[in-house]
Amino acid sequence: MKKSHKIIISISLVLLIIIAGLYLNVCIKRNSIKNYTEDYVVSQGYPVETIKKIDIMHSYINRILSYNEWRISVEFEKKPDMFFWFTYKEGKIIYQGVSSEPMMDKDKVIEYSEKFKNGTLLDD
């Protein structure tokens, strides 16, 4: 085998190991963040059973561009198509806001944000 082929194969293997390591890191961290998010929601007064779905999205590009590396959306059983957004930063879950499908007006967004923060969102 030529020397250039060995170098190309070596570089390819190193890149493959790095990519696999990054992927594994995201998978492991995603599970931890899901647990932290559940703990945060429970600390706000909402039982885990009220959560319909937690979606966790990760982006290295966002990290490079100084945006939120982790974006988390929580949907409750009683509030379908309403998403409460969080981020994971410096070991903490941080509330970001609320959105819905179809989109609600600004006053409703503020109302639901306040209801979530004070623990009365599901008191209907």
C-alpha positions in Angstrom: 0.0 0.0 0.0 1.3 3.5 -0.8 2.1 5.8 2.0 -0.6 8.3 0.9 -3.3 5.6 1.2 -2.1 4.8 4.7 -2.4 8.5 5.7 -5.8 8.8 4.1 -7.0 5.7 6.0 -5.5 6.9 9.3 -7.1 10.3 8.9 -10.5 8.7 8.0 -10.3 6.5 11.1 -9.5 9.4 13.4 -12.4 11.4 12.0 -14.7 8.5 12.4 -13.7 8.0 16.0 -14.2 11.7 16.7 -17.7 11.8 15.1 -18.7 8.6 16.9 -17.5 10.1 20.2 -19.5 13.4 19.6 -22.6 11.4 18.7 -22.3 9.2 21.8 -21.7 12.3 24.0 -24.9 13.9 22.6 -26.9 10.7 23.2 -25.7 10.4 26.8 -26.2 14.1 27.5 -29.7 14.0 26.0 -30.9 11.4 28.5 -29.4 13.4 31.4 -31.1 16.6 30.1 -34.4 14.8 29.8 -34.2 13.8 33.5 -33.2 17.4 34.5 -36.1 18.8 32.5 -38.5 16.4 34.2 -37.1 17.4 37.6 -37.5 21.1 36.7 -41.1 20.7 35.6 -41.9 18.7 38.8 -40.3 21.5 40.8 -42.7 24.0 39.1 -45.6 22.0 40.5 -46.4 19.6 37.6 -46.3 15.8 38.1 -44.3 13.8 35.5 -47.6 12.0 34.5 -48.9 15.3 33.1 -46.1 15.5 30.5 -47.1 14.2 27.1 -43.7 14.6 25.4 -40.3 16.1 25.9 -38.2 16.8 22.7 -34.6 17.6 23.1 -32.7 19.1 20.1 -28.9 19.6 20.0 -26.8 21.7 17.6 -23.0 22.1 17.5 -23.6 24.9 14.9 -25.6 26.9 17.5 -22.8 26.4 20.0 -20.3 27.8 17.5 -22.6 30.8 16.7 -23.2 31.4 20.5 -26.8 30.4 20.4 -28.5 27.8 22.6 -26.8 24.4 22.1 -29.7 22.6 23.6 -33.3 23.4 22.8 -36.0 21.5 24.8 -39.8 21.5 24.2 -42.3 20.2 26.7 -45.9 19.4 25.8 -48.5 18.6 28.4 -51.4 16.1 28.1 -53.9 18.8 29.0 -52.4 21.4 26.6 -51.9 19.6 23.3 -50.2 21.7 20.5 -48.8 24.1 23.1 -45.0 23.9 23.6 -43.1 25.2 26.6 -39.5 25.9 25.6 -36.3 25.6 27.7 -32.6 25.5 27.2 -29.9 23.7 29.1 -27.0 25.9 29.9 -24.2 25.7 32.5 -25.9 22.7 34.2 -29.3 24.4 34.5 -32.7 24.2 32.8 -33.8 27.7 31.8 -37.3 28.5 30.8 -37.5 30.3 27.5 -41.1 30.8 26.6 -44.2 29.2 25.0 -45.5 28.6 21.5 -48.4 26.8 19.9 -49.9 25.4 16.8 -51.7 27.4 15.5 -49.9 30.4 16.8 -51.5 32.4 19.6 -51.5 36.1 20.0 -49.0 37.9 22.3 -51.4 38.3 25.2 -52.1 34.6 25.3 -48.4 33.8 25.1 -47.7 36.0 28.1 -50.7 34.6 30.0 -49.6 31.0 29.5 -46.0 31.8 30.4 -47.2 33.3 33.7 -49.5 30.4 34.4 -46.6 28.0 33.8 -44.2 29.9 36.0 -46.7 30.2 38.9 -47.8 26.5 38.7 -51.4 27.1 37.7 -51.2 26.1 34.0 -53.1 22.8 34.4 -55.7 24.1 36.9 -58.6 24.2 34.4 
